[in-house]
């Protein structure tokens, strides 16, 4: 499991992790990269230790380390908020990002390689007695929190879109969203089990957890490659590497380490999305 520490590795929000470019030797020979990867702080996926300078761990670091080894491509990392990841990909100043939910808007700027499927869940307060989107919408005093620019799948996105601005709080990242909910400042968060795992023990008996889209499709989570800055040759190289990681069980092992019990499954077969999701 990758864990990275040191002055050059983690310089802070929006800064380049220049001392940890994976696959740089192979990239020098093949001309694949270094590509700039936009990472978002996310529980179990990419986390920096608040105490202890320059240490980070999570699924992303292990995933990109293996992807670099398999593909021969090099990566550097920049820590960004969800909104800035997408604005920078559109501007051509980031090349890749991970665990993206496909939308038509996103597919205008990236090619997506679906890797995992996940199921978002609705977390509400039991005192609100809301068991569905319609029940939540019917109580105008109830408010929700969401990460700005995030997608939770078509059903949840449509539900949240029906809330008036006065009933929505948008924040920069998922950790803030979880803390806002846990502090009882809002009544709904749509997210994943590993995001709320650290909060639920202190909220025992108070939170209702439900799948408001039981008949809907699981949400796809994909690797995003910029159409503008990642060449067709590099796209093919990265797709082959992801497929190899899936075929030999590497992706499944990473999920078992970082997201155990989260209801995450591997996409099979892995096919890139280049147009309508």
LINCORFEN-V503105 format. One line per field, one symbol per residue. ss: DSSP state (a for helix, b for strand, c for the rest). phi: phi as a letter, one per 20 degrees, with the letter a starting at -180 (. if undefined). A space follows every 10 residues. Layout:
ss = ???
phi = ???
This chain:
ss = ccbbbccccc cccccbbbbb bbcaaaaaaa ccccbbbbbc cbcccbbbcc ccccbbbcaa aaaaaaaaaa acccbbbbbc caaaaaaaaa accccbbbbb cccccaaacb bbbbbbbbcc bbbbbaaacc ccaaaaaccc cccbbbbccc cccaaaaaaa acccaaabbb bccaaaaaaa aacccccbbb bcaaaaaaaa aaacccbbbb ccccccccbb bbbbbbcccc caaaaaaaaa aaaaaaacca aaaaaaaacc ccccbbcccc cbbcccc
phi = .fbcbpfeec dpgmdfeeec efmfffffed mdnfeededd fbgmebceff dofmdbbpgg ffffffffff emedcdccec fgffgfffff endcdcbdld efcfffffdc eddfcccccf cedcegfeld dbgfffffdf eecccbefne cdngffgfff feffgfdcdd cebfffgfff ffemecdbcd adgffegfef gedgnddedb eecfeeffee ccedcfffcd ffffgfffff fffffffenf fgfffffecf memecefbfe cfddcff
